[in-house]
């Protein structure tokens, strides 16, 4: 499945089933498909992506995964992504895309730190 993330053809009607797949995997509550393990693998796939389209596809899947995992996982993800922007870590582009995609699905104000 993670090899498919490297394809520049992963967009539109091909991307939507992939988003649903990852949402279902995280909802299955199996140890090997926990939110944390899938998220780490997806972020790594985004970090090594060769094109903006690949990063964008990974970000859409991360947003779907985050939303499916619930508010706690979503809050933690948003906090981690924002912290990554503050420290200018290696994943800045991935973080920006992910925050944008999560923001399309959820109101990010709900996860604003005090």
C-alpha positions, -999 to 999 in steps of 0.1 A, spaced: 0 0 0 28 24 8 44 19 -26 12 32 -41 18 65 -23 48 71 -45 28 71 -77 21 105 -93 -12 89 -105 -26 88 -69 -51 116 -72 -88 122 -78 -109 91 -81 -79 69 -73 -70 88 -41 -105 87 -26 -106 49 -21 -71 51 -5 -84 77 19 -113 54 28 -89 25 32 -67 43 57 -98 55 76 -111 19 79 -76 6 89 -74 30 118 -110 23 129 -102 -15 130 -82 -8 162 -56 -35 154 -21 -29 168 -5 -30 134 -29 -4 120 -29 20 150 -31 57 143 4 63 155 20 36 133 1 46 102 7 83 108 45 78 111 46 58 79 25 83 60 46 113 72 78 95 62 62 88 27 54 125 24 89 135 35 106 114 8 80 122 -19 95 134 -51 67 158 -61 42 183 -47 14 161 -60 27 131 -40 30 153 -9 -5 166 -14 -19 130 -18 -2 119 14 -16 150 32 -51 141 21 -47 106 34 -32 119 67 -62 142 71 -86 114 65 -67 92 90 -67 120 116 -104 126 112 -113 89 114 -91 85 146 -112 110 165 -107 143 183 -78 132 206 -57 120 177 -66 150 156 -57 174 184 -24 157 189 -16 157 152 -25 194 148 -3 203 178 26 182 164 23 197 129 22 233 143 52 225 166 70 213 135 64 246 118 77 265 148 110 245 148 113 244 110 119 207 110 124 186 79 87 181 74 76 218 70 61 213 36 43 181 46 31 199 78 16 228 58 -2 205 34 -15 183 62 -28 213 82 -45 226 51 -62 193 44 -72 187 80 -86 223 80 -108 213 51 -123 185 71 -123 200 106 -124 235 122 -88 240 134 -100 266 159 -113 236 179 -77 225 184 -61 259 191 -37 259 220 -45 283 248 
